[in-house]
Amino acid sequence: MAFACAPTEVAFVDTAPYRFAETFHIDQPAAEVWGQLTGDNALHWCRAITRLTWTSPRPFAVGTTRSVRVLGMIGLDERYDVWEEGRRKAFVGLQCNLPLLSRVAEEYIVEPVTDSSSTFNWKIGVEPSGAGKPGMPLNKQIFASLFKDTRKYFAAMT
């Protein structure tokens, strides 16, 4: 069973009732960081993400879709409404396997600082459904773990 998310714009990352954001300073070129975020094993370092599947063929662009499973039980289908190759991508949630989310959007921006370093800005905006509101403390922990795992992963790569 799938529960549709309400139509959402990417700008929702800045206006959502719950917003999570982190900036990572990474000692790797922007192209390498981008490659990690768009590869077949994207976000494999995030322990809470138990499966991530690109459901569109390469090359990725606006309209690309993927499916993510969190904690082995929460499934979300996503569509990219922004794809600026090598720099920025952003998606909105289409549907969830559980009636937990009204709207969700995420944005990833990778920018070079020097030839050998970059920043990665990750923003998440969430509006839980009525049934999902009691789970927001867990969601906050999940997002914190994604950021913590990402910081650790990129620090280990240097």
PyMOL CGO cylinders between C-alpha atoms (Angstrom):
from pymol import cmd
from pymol.cgo import CYLINDER

trace = [
    CYLINDER, 0.00, 0.00, 0.00, 1.25, 3.50, -0.81, 0.3, 1, 1, 1, 1, 1, 1,
    CYLINDER, 1.25, 3.50, -0.81, 0.17, 6.81, 0.68, 0.3, 1, 1, 1, 1, 1, 1,
    CYLINDER, 0.17, 6.81, 0.68, 0.59, 9.81, -1.63, 0.3, 1, 1, 1, 1, 1, 1,
    CYLINDER, 0.59, 9.81, -1.63, 2.44, 12.84, -0.37, 0.3, 1, 1, 1, 1, 1, 1,
    CYLINDER, 2.44, 12.84, -0.37, 0.85, 16.23, -1.01, 0.3, 1, 1, 1, 1, 1, 1,
    CYLINDER, 0.85, 16.23, -1.01, 2.26, 18.11, -4.01, 0.3, 1, 1, 1, 1, 1, 1,
    CYLINDER, 2.26, 18.11, -4.01, 5.39, 19.92, -2.89, 0.3, 1, 1, 1, 1, 1, 1,
    CYLINDER, 5.39, 19.92, -2.89, 7.92, 22.35, -4.32, 0.3, 1, 1, 1, 1, 1, 1,
    CYLINDER, 7.92, 22.35, -4.32, 11.65, 22.17, -3.66, 0.3, 1, 1, 1, 1, 1, 1,
    CYLINDER, 11.65, 22.17, -3.66, 11.46, 25.52, -1.80, 0.3, 1, 1, 1, 1, 1, 1,
    CYLINDER, 11.46, 25.52, -1.80, 9.66, 23.57, 0.92, 0.3, 1, 1, 1, 1, 1, 1,
    CYLINDER, 9.66, 23.57, 0.92, 13.10, 22.77, 2.39, 0.3, 1, 1, 1, 1, 1, 1,
    CYLINDER, 13.10, 22.77, 2.39, 13.14, 26.38, 3.62, 0.3, 1, 1, 1, 1, 1, 1,
    CYLINDER, 13.14, 26.38, 3.62, 9.50, 26.68, 4.74, 0.3, 1, 1, 1, 1, 1, 1,
    CYLINDER, 9.50, 26.68, 4.74, 8.60, 23.25, 6.15, 0.3, 1, 1, 1, 1, 1, 1,
    CYLINDER, 8.60, 23.25, 6.15, 7.33, 23.02, 9.73, 0.3, 1, 1, 1, 1, 1, 1,
    CYLINDER, 7.33, 23.02, 9.73, 10.36, 20.81, 10.47, 0.3, 1, 1, 1, 1, 1, 1,
    CYLINDER, 10.36, 20.81, 10.47, 13.68, 21.73, 8.85, 0.3, 1, 1, 1, 1, 1, 1,
    CYLINDER, 13.68, 21.73, 8.85, 17.03, 20.04, 9.19, 0.3, 1, 1, 1, 1, 1, 1,
    CYLINDER, 17.03, 20.04, 9.19, 20.23, 21.31, 7.61, 0.3, 1, 1, 1, 1, 1, 1,
    CYLINDER, 20.23, 21.31, 7.61, 23.93, 20.68, 7.80, 0.3, 1, 1, 1, 1, 1, 1,
    CYLINDER, 23.93, 20.68, 7.80, 26.97, 22.01, 5.96, 0.3, 1, 1, 1, 1, 1, 1,
    CYLINDER, 26.97, 22.01, 5.96, 29.94, 19.70, 5.58, 0.3, 1, 1, 1, 1, 1, 1,
    CYLINDER, 29.94, 19.70, 5.58, 33.43, 21.00, 4.83, 0.3, 1, 1, 1, 1, 1, 1,
    CYLINDER, 33.43, 21.00, 4.83, 35.11, 18.19, 2.92, 0.3, 1, 1, 1, 1, 1, 1,
    CYLINDER, 35.11, 18.19, 2.92, 38.75, 17.75, 1.94, 0.3, 1, 1, 1, 1, 1, 1,
    CYLINDER, 38.75, 17.75, 1.94, 37.83, 16.35, -1.47, 0.3, 1, 1, 1, 1, 1, 1,
    CYLINDER, 37.83, 16.35, -1.47, 37.19, 18.01, -4.82, 0.3, 1, 1, 1, 1, 1, 1,
    CYLINDER, 37.19, 18.01, -4.82, 33.56, 18.89, -5.49, 0.3, 1, 1, 1, 1, 1, 1,
    CYLINDER, 33.56, 18.89, -5.49, 33.40, 16.42, -8.40, 0.3, 1, 1, 1, 1, 1, 1,
    CYLINDER, 33.40, 16.42, -8.40, 34.37, 13.53, -6.10, 0.3, 1, 1, 1, 1, 1, 1,
    CYLINDER, 34.37, 13.53, -6.10, 31.78, 14.50, -3.49, 0.3, 1, 1, 1, 1, 1, 1,
    CYLINDER, 31.78, 14.50, -3.49, 29.12, 14.83, -6.18, 0.3, 1, 1, 1, 1, 1, 1,
    CYLINDER, 29.12, 14.83, -6.18, 30.06, 11.38, -7.47, 0.3, 1, 1, 1, 1, 1, 1,
    CYLINDER, 30.06, 11.38, -7.47, 29.57, 9.89, -3.99, 0.3, 1, 1, 1, 1, 1, 1,
    CYLINDER, 29.57, 9.89, -3.99, 26.13, 11.52, -3.71, 0.3, 1, 1, 1, 1, 1, 1,
    CYLINDER, 26.13, 11.52, -3.71, 24.94, 10.32, -7.11, 0.3, 1, 1, 1, 1, 1, 1,
    CYLINDER, 24.94, 10.32, -7.11, 26.64, 6.94, -7.37, 0.3, 1, 1, 1, 1, 1, 1,
    CYLINDER, 26.64, 6.94, -7.37, 24.95, 3.56, -7.32, 0.3, 1, 1, 1, 1, 1, 1,
    CYLINDER, 24.95, 3.56, -7.32, 25.78, 3.29, -3.60, 0.3, 1, 1, 1, 1, 1, 1,
    CYLINDER, 25.78, 3.29, -3.60, 24.81, 6.86, -2.69, 0.3, 1, 1, 1, 1, 1, 1,
    CYLINDER, 24.81, 6.86, -2.69, 24.45, 7.39, 1.06, 0.3, 1, 1, 1, 1, 1, 1,
    CYLINDER, 24.45, 7.39, 1.06, 25.60, 3.81, 1.79, 0.3, 1, 1, 1, 1, 1, 1,
    CYLINDER, 25.60, 3.81, 1.79, 27.44, 5.25, 4.79, 0.3, 1, 1, 1, 1, 1, 1,
    CYLINDER, 27.44, 5.25, 4.79, 24.17, 6.30, 6.45, 0.3, 1, 1, 1, 1, 1, 1,
    CYLINDER, 24.17, 6.30, 6.45, 23.22, 3.48, 8.81, 0.3, 1, 1, 1, 1, 1, 1,
    CYLINDER, 23.22, 3.48, 8.81, 19.54, 4.49, 8.92, 0.3, 1, 1, 1, 1, 1, 1,
    CYLINDER, 19.54, 4.49, 8.92, 19.21, 4.09, 5.14, 0.3, 1, 1, 1, 1, 1, 1,
    CYLINDER, 19.21, 4.09, 5.14, 18.83, 0.38, 4.58, 0.3, 1, 1, 1, 1, 1, 1,
    CYLINDER, 18.83, 0.38, 4.58, 18.22, 0.58, 0.83, 0.3, 1, 1, 1, 1, 1, 1,
    CYLINDER, 18.22, 0.58, 0.83, 18.49, 3.22, -1.85, 0.3, 1, 1, 1, 1, 1, 1,
    CYLINDER, 18.49, 3.22, -1.85, 17.55, 2.38, -5.43, 0.3, 1, 1, 1, 1, 1, 1,
    CYLINDER, 17.55, 2.38, -5.43, 17.70, 4.69, -8.42, 0.3, 1, 1, 1, 1, 1, 1,
    CYLINDER, 17.70, 4.69, -8.42, 14.54, 3.88, -10.40, 0.3, 1, 1, 1, 1, 1, 1,
    CYLINDER, 14.54, 3.88, -10.40, 15.44, 5.96, -13.46, 0.3, 1, 1, 1, 1, 1, 1,
    CYLINDER, 15.44, 5.96, -13.46, 18.21, 5.22, -15.94, 0.3, 1, 1, 1, 1, 1, 1,
    CYLINDER, 18.21, 5.22, -15.94, 21.33, 7.33, -16.23, 0.3, 1, 1, 1, 1, 1, 1,
    CYLINDER, 21.33, 7.33, -16.23, 22.07, 10.03, -17.11, 0.3, 1, 1, 1, 1, 1, 1,
    CYLINDER, 22.07, 10.03, -17.11, 20.12, 11.54, -14.24, 0.3, 1, 1, 1, 1, 1, 1,
    CYLINDER, 20.12, 11.54, -14.24, 18.21, 14.79, -14.78, 0.3, 1, 1, 1, 1, 1, 1,
    CYLINDER, 18.21, 14.79, -14.78, 15.04, 16.57, -13.72, 0.3, 1, 1, 1, 1, 1, 1,
    CYLINDER, 15.04, 16.57, -13.72, 12.41, 13.84, -13.38, 0.3, 1, 1, 1, 1, 1, 1,
    CYLINDER, 12.41, 13.84, -13.38, 14.84, 11.21, -12.09, 0.3, 1, 1, 1, 1, 1, 1,
    CYLINDER, 14.84, 11.21, -12.09, 13.28, 8.97, -9.45, 0.3, 1, 1, 1, 1, 1, 1,
    CYLINDER, 13.28, 8.97, -9.45, 14.58, 6.84, -6.64, 0.3, 1, 1, 1, 1, 1, 1,
    CYLINDER, 14.58, 6.84, -6.64, 13.22, 4.76, -3.79, 0.3, 1, 1, 1, 1, 1, 1,
    CYLINDER, 13.22, 4.76, -3.79, 14.63, 4.81, -0.27, 0.3, 1, 1, 1, 1, 1, 1,
    CYLINDER, 14.63, 4.81, -0.27, 14.04, 2.52, 2.67, 0.3, 1, 1, 1, 1, 1, 1,
    CYLINDER, 14.04, 2.52, 2.67, 14.78, 3.85, 6.17, 0.3, 1, 1, 1, 1, 1, 1,
    CYLINDER, 14.78, 3.85, 6.17, 15.25, 1.60, 9.20, 0.3, 1, 1, 1, 1, 1, 1,
    CYLINDER, 15.25, 1.60, 9.20, 14.14, -1.32, 7.05, 0.3, 1, 1, 1, 1, 1, 1,
    CYLINDER, 14.14, -1.32, 7.05, 10.49, -0.31, 7.27, 0.3, 1, 1, 1, 1, 1, 1,
    CYLINDER, 10.49, -0.31, 7.27, 9.78, 3.23, 6.04, 0.3, 1, 1, 1, 1, 1, 1,
    CYLINDER, 9.78, 3.23, 6.04, 9.76, 3.45, 2.24, 0.3, 1, 1, 1, 1, 1, 1,
    CYLINDER, 9.76, 3.45, 2.24, 9.71, 6.71, 0.30, 0.3, 1, 1, 1, 1, 1, 1,
    CYLINDER, 9.71, 6.71, 0.30, 9.50, 7.23, -3.45, 0.3, 1, 1, 1, 1, 1, 1,
    CYLINDER, 9.50, 7.23, -3.45, 11.13, 10.46, -4.61, 0.3, 1, 1, 1, 1, 1, 1,
    CYLINDER, 11.13, 10.46, -4.61, 11.28, 12.59, -7.77, 0.3, 1, 1, 1, 1, 1, 1,
    CYLINDER, 11.28, 12.59, -7.77, 14.05, 15.06, -8.55, 0.3, 1, 1, 1, 1, 1, 1,
    CYLINDER, 14.05, 15.06, -8.55, 12.64, 18.44, -9.57, 0.3, 1, 1, 1, 1, 1, 1,
    CYLINDER, 12.64, 18.44, -9.57, 16.11, 20.04, -9.68, 0.3, 1, 1, 1, 1, 1, 1,
    CYLINDER, 16.11, 20.04, -9.68, 19.19, 18.48, -11.22, 0.3, 1, 1, 1, 1, 1, 1,
    CYLINDER, 19.19, 18.48, -11.22, 22.17, 20.72, -11.95, 0.3, 1, 1, 1, 1, 1, 1,
    CYLINDER, 22.17, 20.72, -11.95, 24.82, 18.16, -12.79, 0.3, 1, 1, 1, 1, 1, 1,
    CYLINDER, 24.82, 18.16, -12.79, 27.86, 18.44, -10.56, 0.3, 1, 1, 1, 1, 1, 1,
    CYLINDER, 27.86, 18.44, -10.56, 26.36, 21.06, -8.26, 0.3, 1, 1, 1, 1, 1, 1,
    CYLINDER, 26.36, 21.06, -8.26, 22.76, 20.79, -7.07, 0.3, 1, 1, 1, 1, 1, 1,
    CYLINDER, 22.76, 20.79, -7.07, 19.96, 18.26, -6.88, 0.3, 1, 1, 1, 1, 1, 1,
    CYLINDER, 19.96, 18.26, -6.88, 16.67, 18.37, -5.00, 0.3, 1, 1, 1, 1, 1, 1,
    CYLINDER, 16.67, 18.37, -5.00, 13.74, 16.02, -4.72, 0.3, 1, 1, 1, 1, 1, 1,
    CYLINDER, 13.74, 16.02, -4.72, 10.20, 15.93, -3.40, 0.3, 1, 1, 1, 1, 1, 1,
    CYLINDER, 10.20, 15.93, -3.40, 8.48, 12.95, -1.86, 0.3, 1, 1, 1, 1, 1, 1,
    CYLINDER, 8.48, 12.95, -1.86, 5.85, 11.27, -4.03, 0.3, 1, 1, 1, 1, 1, 1,
    CYLINDER, 5.85, 11.27, -4.03, 4.57, 8.52, -1.76, 0.3, 1, 1, 1, 1, 1, 1,
    CYLINDER, 4.57, 8.52, -1.76, 5.36, 6.66, 1.43, 0.3, 1, 1, 1, 1, 1, 1,
    CYLINDER, 5.36, 6.66, 1.43, 4.52, 3.06, 2.30, 0.3, 1, 1, 1, 1, 1, 1,
    CYLINDER, 4.52, 3.06, 2.30, 3.23, 4.22, 5.70, 0.3, 1, 1, 1, 1, 1, 1,
    CYLINDER, 3.23, 4.22, 5.70, 0.87, 7.19, 6.30, 0.3, 1, 1, 1, 1, 1, 1,
    CYLINDER, 0.87, 7.19, 6.30, 3.55, 9.22, 8.08, 0.3, 1, 1, 1, 1, 1, 1,
    CYLINDER, 3.55, 9.22, 8.08, 4.41, 12.11, 5.76, 0.3, 1, 1, 1, 1, 1, 1,
    CYLINDER, 4.41, 12.11, 5.76, 2.26, 14.84, 4.26, 0.3, 1, 1, 1, 1, 1, 1,
    CYLINDER, 2.26, 14.84, 4.26, 5.19, 16.50, 2.47, 0.3, 1, 1, 1, 1, 1, 1,
    CYLINDER, 5.19, 16.50, 2.47, 8.94, 16.09, 2.26, 0.3, 1, 1, 1, 1, 1, 1,
    CYLINDER, 8.94, 16.09, 2.26, 11.72, 17.66, 0.19, 0.3, 1, 1, 1, 1, 1, 1,
    CYLINDER, 11.72, 17.66, 0.19, 15.51, 17.52, 0.24, 0.3, 1, 1, 1, 1, 1, 1,
    CYLINDER, 15.51, 17.52, 0.24, 18.22, 19.59, -1.39, 0.3, 1, 1, 1, 1, 1, 1,
    CYLINDER, 18.22, 19.59, -1.39, 21.91, 18.81, -1.89, 0.3, 1, 1, 1, 1, 1, 1,
    CYLINDER, 21.91, 18.81, -1.89, 24.35, 21.51, -2.99, 0.3, 1, 1, 1, 1, 1, 1,
    CYLINDER, 24.35, 21.51, -2.99, 28.04, 20.77, -3.59, 0.3, 1, 1, 1, 1, 1, 1,
    CYLINDER, 28.04, 20.77, -3.59, 30.36, 23.71, -4.17, 0.3, 1, 1, 1, 1, 1, 1,
    CYLINDER, 30.36, 23.71, -4.17, 34.12, 23.86, -4.68, 0.3, 1, 1, 1, 1, 1, 1,
    CYLINDER, 34.12, 23.86, -4.68, 36.19, 25.77, -2.15, 0.3, 1, 1, 1, 1, 1, 1,
    CYLINDER, 36.19, 25.77, -2.15, 39.59, 24.96, -3.65, 0.3, 1, 1, 1, 1, 1, 1,
    CYLINDER, 39.59, 24.96, -3.65, 40.74, 22.42, -6.21, 0.3, 1, 1, 1, 1, 1, 1,
    CYLINDER, 40.74, 22.42, -6.21, 40.95, 19.84, -3.43, 0.3, 1, 1, 1, 1, 1, 1,
    CYLINDER, 40.95, 19.84, -3.43, 38.11, 20.81, -1.08, 0.3, 1, 1, 1, 1, 1, 1,
    CYLINDER, 38.11, 20.81, -1.08, 34.40, 21.53, -1.18, 0.3, 1, 1, 1, 1, 1, 1,
    CYLINDER, 34.40, 21.53, -1.18, 31.27, 22.11, 0.84, 0.3, 1, 1, 1, 1, 1, 1,
    CYLINDER, 31.27, 22.11, 0.84, 28.17, 19.95, 0.83, 0.3, 1, 1, 1, 1, 1, 1,
    CYLINDER, 28.17, 19.95, 0.83, 24.97, 21.62, 2.03, 0.3, 1, 1, 1, 1, 1, 1,
    CYLINDER, 24.97, 21.62, 2.03, 22.15, 19.19, 2.84, 0.3, 1, 1, 1, 1, 1, 1,
    CYLINDER, 22.15, 19.19, 2.84, 18.66, 20.49, 3.65, 0.3, 1, 1, 1, 1, 1, 1,
    CYLINDER, 18.66, 20.49, 3.65, 15.59, 18.47, 4.58, 0.3, 1, 1, 1, 1, 1, 1,
    CYLINDER, 15.59, 18.47, 4.58, 12.04, 19.76, 5.01, 0.3, 1, 1, 1, 1, 1, 1,
    CYLINDER, 12.04, 19.76, 5.01, 9.28, 17.61, 6.50, 0.3, 1, 1, 1, 1, 1, 1,
    CYLINDER, 9.28, 17.61, 6.50, 5.62, 17.98, 7.25, 0.3, 1, 1, 1, 1, 1, 1,
    CYLINDER, 5.62, 17.98, 7.25, 4.37, 14.88, 9.06, 0.3, 1, 1, 1, 1, 1, 1,
    CYLINDER, 4.37, 14.88, 9.06, 0.83, 13.64, 8.66, 0.3, 1, 1, 1, 1, 1, 1,
    CYLINDER, 0.83, 13.64, 8.66, -1.42, 13.50, 11.72, 0.3, 1, 1, 1, 1, 1, 1,
    CYLINDER, -1.42, 13.50, 11.72, -0.33, 9.89, 12.23, 0.3, 1, 1, 1, 1, 1, 1,
    CYLINDER, -0.33, 9.89, 12.23, 3.31, 10.86, 11.74, 0.3, 1, 1, 1, 1, 1, 1,
    CYLINDER, 3.31, 10.86, 11.74, 3.47, 13.73, 14.26, 0.3, 1, 1, 1, 1, 1, 1,
    CYLINDER, 3.47, 13.73, 14.26, 4.10, 11.46, 17.27, 0.3, 1, 1, 1, 1, 1, 1,
    CYLINDER, 4.10, 11.46, 17.27, 7.10, 10.05, 15.39, 0.3, 1, 1, 1, 1, 1, 1,
    CYLINDER, 7.10, 10.05, 15.39, 8.88, 13.39, 14.95, 0.3, 1, 1, 1, 1, 1, 1,
    CYLINDER, 8.88, 13.39, 14.95, 11.28, 12.79, 17.88, 0.3, 1, 1, 1, 1, 1, 1,
    CYLINDER, 11.28, 12.79, 17.88, 12.42, 9.61, 16.09, 0.3, 1, 1, 1, 1, 1, 1,
    CYLINDER, 12.42, 9.61, 16.09, 12.64, 11.51, 12.78, 0.3, 1, 1, 1, 1, 1, 1,
    CYLINDER, 12.64, 11.51, 12.78, 14.87, 14.10, 14.42, 0.3, 1, 1, 1, 1, 1, 1,
    CYLINDER, 14.87, 14.10, 14.42, 17.16, 11.29, 15.60, 0.3, 1, 1, 1, 1, 1, 1,
    CYLINDER, 17.16, 11.29, 15.60, 17.19, 9.73, 12.13, 0.3, 1, 1, 1, 1, 1, 1,
    CYLINDER, 17.19, 9.73, 12.13, 18.17, 13.02, 10.46, 0.3, 1, 1, 1, 1, 1, 1,
    CYLINDER, 18.17, 13.02, 10.46, 20.83, 13.67, 13.11, 0.3, 1, 1, 1, 1, 1, 1,
    CYLINDER, 20.83, 13.67, 13.11, 22.26, 10.20, 12.44, 0.3, 1, 1, 1, 1, 1, 1,
    CYLINDER, 22.26, 10.20, 12.44, 22.32, 10.85, 8.66, 0.3, 1, 1, 1, 1, 1, 1,
    CYLINDER, 22.32, 10.85, 8.66, 24.33, 14.02, 9.24, 0.3, 1, 1, 1, 1, 1, 1,
    CYLINDER, 24.33, 14.02, 9.24, 26.63, 12.36, 11.80, 0.3, 1, 1, 1, 1, 1, 1,
    CYLINDER, 26.63, 12.36, 11.80, 27.30, 9.39, 9.51, 0.3, 1, 1, 1, 1, 1, 1,
    CYLINDER, 27.30, 9.39, 9.51, 27.97, 11.72, 6.57, 0.3, 1, 1, 1, 1, 1, 1,
    CYLINDER, 27.97, 11.72, 6.57, 30.43, 13.80, 8.56, 0.3, 1, 1, 1, 1, 1, 1,
    CYLINDER, 30.43, 13.80, 8.56, 32.22, 10.65, 9.71, 0.3, 1, 1, 1, 1, 1, 1,
    CYLINDER, 32.22, 10.65, 9.71, 32.29, 9.11, 6.22, 0.3, 1, 1, 1, 1, 1, 1,
    CYLINDER, 32.29, 9.11, 6.22, 33.80, 12.13, 4.50, 0.3, 1, 1, 1, 1, 1, 1,
    CYLINDER, 33.80, 12.13, 4.50, 36.29, 12.70, 7.32, 0.3, 1, 1, 1, 1, 1, 1,
    CYLINDER, 36.29, 12.70, 7.32, 37.50, 9.10, 6.88, 0.3, 1, 1, 1, 1, 1, 1,
    CYLINDER, 37.50, 9.10, 6.88, 37.87, 9.61, 3.12, 0.3, 1, 1, 1, 1, 1, 1,
    CYLINDER, 37.87, 9.61, 3.12, 40.50, 12.33, 3.51, 0.3, 1, 1, 1, 1, 1, 1,
]
cmd.load_cgo(trace, "trace")
